[in-house]
Each structure stands twice: as structure tokens, then as C-alpha cells.
Amino acid sequence: MKLAHSASRSGRGHTYERQRRDRAATALLRAQYPEFTSLRLEFSFSDAGPFTPVPQVNVLHPAARAYFVFPCPYSHCDGEFDLSKAIHAMAHADQTECTGQLQCSGHRMPDSVGKARCDLTLDYAVRAERT
């Protein structure tokens, strides 16, 4: 018997599947950015809603994929945050830190109304250990 996947192929399910494929096709951190021995990504979120996602920390080591696209933490949003340009710029500028802010690129599915633009803001700080 074949079980159906609960996530829709449109919206969040499609985003996860694309991210899974893209991550698998991305080079390892040690190949893409050999100057980094580790990357620490710290995320904090803000929006106008009553429930804001908790802060997150991701640490990437040389064996990790050099994939810097993260899904919106809201389960009913199909958006993502792409830190690829920021990390690429940091690597090529010989910096060990970068900070910034990104808006979610997606839309949320409210309970009774159609899709609404996600207003979640990501404040990020990236710290690199260099060789």
C-alpha cells in the first residue's frame, strides 16, 4: 500500500522538496569555502503577530553542505530566507562576521481567507572560524 504525503505539492511541500534537491546538489562547505572551519548562524525573528518564532542557532562544519537557504519557521508559510549572498560576500571580503535583516519571501495560508504575504523578519548574525 502506498501512503500519501501529507504536504501539498504546492506551497510548503513544493518548497521543501526543492530545498531538499538543492541541498543535495550543493558542494560541501570544505569545498565551496575552504577558508571556513565552521560557521555559526544565529537567527532571531520579529513580526506583528502574537506568536513569534523562537531564536535559532545553526552551526555548520566542513562536512556540511554549503547551502544557506532556510525555510520560514511558520508551518503555514511557503517562504524562505536566503543567506547565500551574505555568506559569499563575507568569504570574499576576508571577514569573520556579518549581520543583516531579511524579509520572508513567502505567503501564509490564513484560516478562512486566501493567502497573505508573510511579514516575518529575520535578523541574522553569521560568525566564521577561519583557517
Secondary structure, DSSP 4 states (H G I P E B T S, - for coil): -PPPPSS-SSTHHHHHHHHHHHHHHSPBHHHH-TTEEEEEEEEEEE-SSS-PPPPEEEEE-TTSB---EEE-S-TTB--EEE-HHHHHHHHHTT-SEEEEEEE--SEE--SSS--EE---EEEEEEEEEE-
